[in-house]
Amino acid sequence: MPQQPTNLFAGLPVLDSGEDFITLIDQGNVQIERIVSSPRPESNRYDQDHDEWVLLLSGQATLELDGKPVQLNTGDHLLIPAHCPHRVLATSDKPRCLWLAVHLRECPTASAAA
């Protein structure tokens, strides 16, 4: 049975610090998240085993990718390769940053499934 539509922009939290992660879909090798950033995100460093594609739906942000700053504006997107160290350095207050993140995990091989 098909799901009823939901709105990505509905119920956005207003955060003083950190980020809010909501998993929209987690199926097979794909996980899609909605991320809302506060103006003071935690600068956690990530080094993931899988690729991640991010799209900044609103706001401006500065990421650090493999030690280098990368500026993103509304509508910008990029692929963060597996094992590329990255973190959020800064995010805008007005408008707040809203992200869509797609995690692309490796498919299990047929031999591993046997």
Residue frames as qw, qx, qy, qz and C-alpha x, y, z in Angstrom:
[[0.000, 0.890, 0.457, 0.000, 0.00, 0.00, 0.00],
 [0.406, 0.535, -0.045, 0.740, 1.46, 3.41, -0.94],
 [0.351, -0.399, -0.452, 0.716, 2.38, 5.83, 1.80],
 [0.072, 0.942, 0.329, -0.001, 0.77, 9.21, 2.21],
 [0.490, 0.584, -0.123, 0.635, 3.01, 12.13, 1.24],
 [0.515, -0.717, -0.222, 0.414, 4.89, 13.99, 3.93],
 [0.278, 0.931, -0.038, 0.234, 6.60, 17.36, 3.69],
 [0.743, 0.134, -0.290, 0.588, 10.36, 17.62, 4.11],
 [0.123, 0.439, -0.180, 0.872, 9.99, 21.18, 5.50],
 [0.618, -0.597, -0.250, -0.446, 7.29, 20.31, 8.08],
 [0.808, -0.584, -0.079, 0.014, 8.22, 20.27, 11.74],
 [0.610, 0.476, -0.333, 0.539, 11.73, 21.65, 11.38],
 [0.617, -0.627, -0.318, 0.354, 13.29, 22.01, 14.84],
 [0.134, 0.898, -0.181, 0.378, 14.87, 25.30, 15.92],
 [0.869, -0.220, -0.253, 0.364, 18.12, 24.26, 17.56],
 [0.250, -0.947, 0.182, 0.081, 20.49, 26.30, 19.73],
 [0.093, -0.652, 0.731, 0.178, 23.38, 23.98, 18.97],
 [0.473, -0.081, 0.875, 0.067, 24.17, 20.73, 17.19],
 [0.358, 0.152, -0.604, -0.695, 22.21, 19.07, 14.41],
 [0.692, 0.094, 0.520, -0.491, 19.00, 17.06, 14.12],
 [0.134, 0.243, -0.862, -0.423, 19.08, 13.88, 11.99],
 [0.731, 0.183, 0.413, -0.512, 15.89, 12.18, 10.76],
 [0.210, -0.112, 0.888, 0.393, 16.09, 9.02, 8.65],
 [0.576, 0.312, -0.046, -0.754, 13.54, 9.27, 5.85],
 [0.928, 0.246, -0.188, -0.209, 14.38, 6.00, 4.10],
 [0.250, -0.566, 0.786, 0.004, 16.69, 3.13, 5.03],
 [0.910, 0.252, 0.223, -0.243, 16.40, 0.38, 2.47],
 [0.900, 0.339, 0.004, 0.275, 19.05, -1.96, 1.13],
 [0.673, -0.036, -0.046, 0.738, 22.23, -0.07, 0.49],
 [0.093, 0.514, 0.144, 0.841, 20.64, 3.41, 0.60],
 [0.289, -0.621, -0.570, 0.453, 19.85, 5.61, 3.59],
 [0.122, 0.597, 0.220, 0.762, 18.34, 9.07, 3.10],
 [0.369, -0.495, -0.524, 0.587, 18.41, 11.60, 5.94],
 [0.012, 0.878, 0.174, 0.446, 17.03, 15.05, 6.58],
 [0.591, -0.224, -0.337, 0.698, 19.51, 17.10, 8.58],
 [0.078, -0.938, -0.169, -0.292, 18.77, 20.43, 10.25],
 [0.612, 0.080, -0.320, 0.719, 21.79, 22.40, 11.47],
 [0.290, -0.882, -0.260, 0.265, 21.88, 25.02, 14.18],
 [0.279, 0.923, -0.195, 0.180, 24.09, 28.11, 13.78],
 [0.203, -0.689, 0.673, -0.176, 26.53, 26.30, 16.12],
 [0.944, 0.086, -0.274, -0.163, 26.94, 22.74, 14.79],
 [0.737, -0.523, 0.406, 0.139, 29.18, 20.32, 16.62],
 [0.369, 0.732, -0.518, -0.245, 32.39, 19.86, 14.68],
 [0.835, -0.158, 0.527, -0.025, 32.38, 16.05, 14.79],
 [0.167, 0.555, -0.688, -0.436, 34.84, 14.57, 12.31],
 [0.891, 0.171, 0.311, -0.282, 33.44, 11.77, 10.16],
 [0.106, 0.479, -0.805, -0.335, 35.33, 9.09, 8.25],
 [0.807, 0.124, 0.319, -0.482, 32.69, 6.77, 6.84],
 [0.488, -0.132, 0.827, 0.246, 33.00, 3.38, 5.14],
 [0.422, 0.560, 0.684, 0.203, 30.62, 4.50, 2.39],
 [0.163, 0.255, 0.267, 0.915, 30.03, 7.38, -0.02],
 [0.015, 0.666, 0.590, -0.456, 27.65, 10.17, 1.02],
 [0.174, 0.439, 0.395, 0.788, 25.93, 12.63, -1.32],
 [0.121, -0.574, -0.514, 0.626, 24.71, 15.84, 0.33],
 [0.113, 0.592, 0.430, 0.672, 22.44, 18.59, -0.95],
 [0.121, -0.272, -0.417, 0.859, 22.10, 21.89, 0.89],
 [0.066, 0.648, 0.713, 0.258, 18.42, 22.80, 0.49],
 [0.091, -0.940, -0.153, -0.292, 18.67, 26.10, 2.38],
 [0.536, -0.811, 0.137, 0.189, 21.33, 28.24, 4.01],
 [0.475, 0.730, -0.461, 0.170, 25.09, 28.49, 3.67],
 [0.872, -0.459, 0.160, 0.052, 27.67, 26.15, 5.16],
 [0.265, 0.732, -0.627, 0.027, 31.39, 25.58, 5.28],
 [0.987, -0.156, 0.028, -0.012, 32.57, 21.99, 5.37],
 [0.136, -0.705, 0.681, 0.144, 36.07, 20.67, 5.83],
 [0.965, 0.235, 0.035, -0.108, 36.81, 17.87, 3.36],
 [0.890, 0.120, -0.062, 0.436, 40.15, 16.11, 3.70],
 [0.528, -0.407, -0.112, 0.737, 41.54, 19.14, 5.55],
 [0.153, 0.103, 0.310, 0.933, 40.33, 21.76, 3.03],
 [0.277, 0.433, 0.466, -0.720, 37.41, 24.18, 3.48],
 [0.063, 0.289, 0.753, 0.588, 34.53, 23.93, 1.00],
 [0.260, 0.218, 0.262, -0.904, 31.81, 26.60, 0.86],
 [0.047, 0.377, 0.882, 0.279, 28.25, 25.50, 0.04],
 [0.281, 0.100, 0.088, -0.951, 25.25, 27.68, -0.76],
 [0.659, 0.284, 0.477, -0.509, 21.56, 26.85, -1.23],
 [0.810, 0.517, -0.036, -0.275, 21.24, 24.26, -3.98],
 [0.243, 0.648, -0.722, -0.007, 24.88, 23.13, -3.90],
 [0.960, -0.178, 0.143, -0.160, 25.53, 19.41, -3.68],
 [0.241, 0.665, -0.707, -0.001, 28.58, 17.17, -3.57],
 [0.947, -0.070, -0.310, -0.039, 29.69, 13.59, -3.20],
 [0.313, -0.729, 0.576, -0.199, 31.84, 12.82, -0.18],
 [0.711, 0.268, -0.645, -0.083, 33.81, 9.66, -1.02],
 [0.891, -0.411, -0.192, 0.031, 34.22, 6.84, 1.47],
 [0.775, -0.310, -0.100, 0.541, 37.06, 7.46, 3.95],
 [0.261, 0.556, 0.024, 0.789, 37.28, 11.19, 3.13],
 [0.307, -0.406, -0.571, 0.644, 37.56, 12.85, 6.55],
 [0.038, -0.512, -0.324, -0.794, 34.94, 15.59, 6.81],
 [0.212, -0.505, -0.642, 0.537, 33.14, 17.84, 9.25],
 [0.045, 0.861, 0.377, 0.339, 30.90, 20.89, 9.38],
 [0.440, 0.028, -0.257, 0.860, 32.82, 24.04, 10.28],
 [0.120, 0.253, 0.247, -0.928, 30.07, 26.68, 10.10],
 [0.082, 0.517, 0.799, 0.295, 26.40, 27.05, 9.18],
 [0.069, -0.356, -0.121, -0.924, 24.18, 30.08, 8.64],
 [0.104, 0.256, 0.693, -0.666, 21.62, 31.33, 11.13],
 [0.474, 0.634, 0.359, -0.494, 19.25, 32.98, 8.64],
 [0.860, -0.170, -0.150, -0.457, 18.29, 30.94, 6.84],
 [0.652, -0.420, 0.622, -0.109, 19.06, 27.85, 8.86],
 [0.207, 0.400, -0.821, -0.352, 20.74, 24.98, 7.03],
 [0.843, 0.102, 0.379, -0.368, 18.54, 22.16, 5.82],
 [0.042, 0.475, -0.821, -0.315, 20.28, 19.21, 4.19],
 [0.952, 0.124, 0.036, -0.278, 19.34, 16.06, 2.35],
 [0.130, -0.595, 0.789, 0.078, 21.98, 13.35, 2.76],
 [0.938, 0.188, -0.137, -0.258, 22.09, 10.11, 0.80],
 [0.406, -0.555, 0.726, 0.018, 24.34, 7.39, 2.22],
 [0.800, 0.398, -0.349, -0.282, 25.39, 4.84, -0.41],
 [0.598, -0.460, 0.651, -0.080, 26.47, 1.69, 1.36],
 [0.195, 0.351, -0.844, -0.357, 28.03, -1.18, -0.56],
 [0.869, -0.019, -0.153, -0.470, 25.73, -3.97, -1.62],
 [0.657, -0.374, 0.653, -0.041, 26.57, -7.31, -0.05],
 [0.267, 0.405, -0.763, -0.428, 28.18, -9.62, -2.55],
 [0.855, -0.018, -0.310, -0.415, 26.42, -12.81, -3.63],
 [0.655, 0.148, -0.689, 0.272, 29.17, -14.89, -2.03],
 [0.013, -0.206, 0.588, -0.782, 28.76, -13.10, 1.31],
 [0.656, -0.104, 0.071, -0.745, 25.01, -13.78, 1.25],
 [0.794, 0.085, -0.565, -0.207, 25.53, -17.52, 0.70]]
